[in-house]
Amino acid sequence: MIDLDILERNIERMAAAVRDKGLTLRPHAKTHKIIEIAARQMAAGAAGLTVATIGEAEVFAEAGIEDIFIAYPLWISTQKAERLRRLASTARISVGVDSAAGATRLGSGLGQASGRVSVLVEIDSGHHRSGTMPEAAAAVAEAASRAGLQVAGVFTFPGHSYAPGMPAEAAAQEQQALFLAAESLAAAGFEATCRSGGSTPTALLTEGSVATEVRPGVYVFGDAQQLELGRCAVEDIALTVAATVVSHHETSPDAPARFIIDAGSKILGSDRPAWATGFGRLMDHPDARITALSERHATVEWSESTVKPALGDGVRVIPNHVCLAINLADDVAVTSRGTLVDRWDVVARGRNK
Amino acid sequence: MIDLDILERNIERMAAAVRDKGLTLRPHAKTHKIIEIAARQMAAGAAGLTVATIGEAEVFAEAGIEDIFIAYPLWISTQKAERLRRLASTARISVGVDSAAGATRLGSGLGQASGRVSVLVEIDSGHHRSGTMPEAAAAVAEAASRAGLQVAGVFTFPGHSYAPGMPAEAAAQEQQALFLAAESLAAAGFEATCRSGGSTPTALLTEGSVATEVRPGVYVFGDAQQLELGRCAVEDIALTVAATVVSHHETSPDAPARFIIDAGSKILGSDRPAWATGFGRLMDHPDARITALSERHATVEWSESTVKPALGDGVRVIPNHVCLAINLADDVAVTSRGTLVDRWDVVARGRNK
């Protein structure tokens, strides 16, 4: 279930905050996978969208989005090259690259169309996932250029910001990495016109001095991770999973008192960072904790003093990581002031390739 | 990707082992959600299927499966009651109940159709999820009977068997719980004709003396959890996720050497029990470990001495928990001796309700 009023407020607020800093906003659509939300992001002033796969890009290009960045170091097959060529014929497409080999393969796969696709060199700003070291960005840019691709700049994902106390440090590392990478490119004769960073935890901390663009995703919905990191409030949570208390157990010699609700890892996702207090939170029961999760059950424990729901009561669950939850639903109910106002298809769900 | 030959061997082997013990086999279809696999299980001698939701039951009933157990303590709405009535008009349907209130609601929701739906009382055999205490099973059965439902017996899920060293102990607790619950029913005048237990880790340990039926699911595919628990061998793994090495990094002052592959939590699922060595395994690289997982990336570390794949190489990933992985794919490639022989739709994927 999506609360439309909260969703729209989240979209407006991020757009305004990014605009105030003089940055370009390119939201990551992996979080929602929904055309109606992408349209609202664009209307609020986004320059384009970020996606993670060619399949997601195809969905949003077909829906009329004209500027799409595939923020992923694609390794291009013949089939993928053909799909990218088709995409580039209808939209402005940019793609991540993090190795000279990947850039060369991308350019030769695209052939004549390589001039219509621009690339951003992915750099590692401390998350230690994909991305080249900032000082080595030029080598990737040179390979891309030799392969006929336009080098538009550099990008990074400070994923290590998703931990308590980390956003400020991660944001600083992100700026430093973007700076070094832009320097590396400049020394090789490339201008890093686009310097793209920014996850939801760091987007509002990002200083405009180095980054030119941010790509937050989760801000549209919020989730239990962001809540527990203090990056959003309960009032900012726009997506919850409707569940029912199906089983209820008093304390026994073997087990604590518990409620079982009919939402599990097949609708919530099962991400659970070490610092999280459980596998998600309950919207109207701040003291409750989801202590165990299986495919169709969540085990919920309450503090002794709390007013507990009864067997059969409905509860609203806040997923730990909303990007996984939305990917488990074919459609979502859209509500406004407690009333169902629409249903939206999660059209880019499962676009894994 | 499903290896058809391994899949069929797994199906035959479990069917034979269960038959040898004189038990009834009712595989849990939540693991595969695929009609072609259900058909093979039925052909190998399964008495019917187990599912977790009404939506899954609808898919398999429509495909012609005539005996379906919804192993879940459903809390019935008007709409769900209507769907159950429709199901019961074309198939033999049984449903889990674990509270007198839930049983009463189920019976009154079904109304005239309540006589066509049988129930099994769910009992807790040590997993401490849903399920009443075995000694209290009679109270639930009595409520079900008063509500017009047929009481067919008792069932349990020994989910605590999914941990190292636990299967034997969990299987013993399971038998004891089924015994006590059957006694409880007998004292109230009900015969627990069906005494159903058995997850994949315990199915072959289950003694026929108490249980009459087992409901294993994961055995059709195997997964990294079962592999690391020693409940299946690498040769038994029938489902893998095809991925490509997209990024490659040597050891740096800040980070260990790593490869990044383009399969993440949106295709593998992110279950990771504390005892697991990572977020999944690589089929052809037993020394490799998936040390981090994000939505579209897995970070893989190798031991120093291992032959490592190159950038662009394909790898086959064994998901930690295959029931989550299949639920993230719309269809699967079916191979036999390395050749693509079919594509199957995951028709019951996302049937969350």
Interface residues (C-beta under 8 A of the other chain):
Chain A: K30 A52 T53 Y72 P73 L74 W75 D98 S99 A101 G102 R105 D124 G126 H128 R129 S130 G131 M133 G159 T244 V245 V246 S247 H248 H249 S252 D254 A255 R258 I260 D262 S265 K266 I267 G269 S270 D271 A292 S294 E295 R296 H297 T299 L311 G312 C323 L324 N327 L328 A329 D330 G350 N352
Chain B: K30 A52 T53 Y72 P73 L74 W75 D98 S99 A101 G102 R105 D124 G126 H128 R129 S130 G131 M133 G159 T244 V245 V246 S247 H248 H249 S252 D254 A255 R258 I260 D262 S265 K266 I267 G269 S270 D271 A292 S294 E295 R296 H297 T299 L311 G312 C323 L324 N327 L328 A329 D330 G350 N352
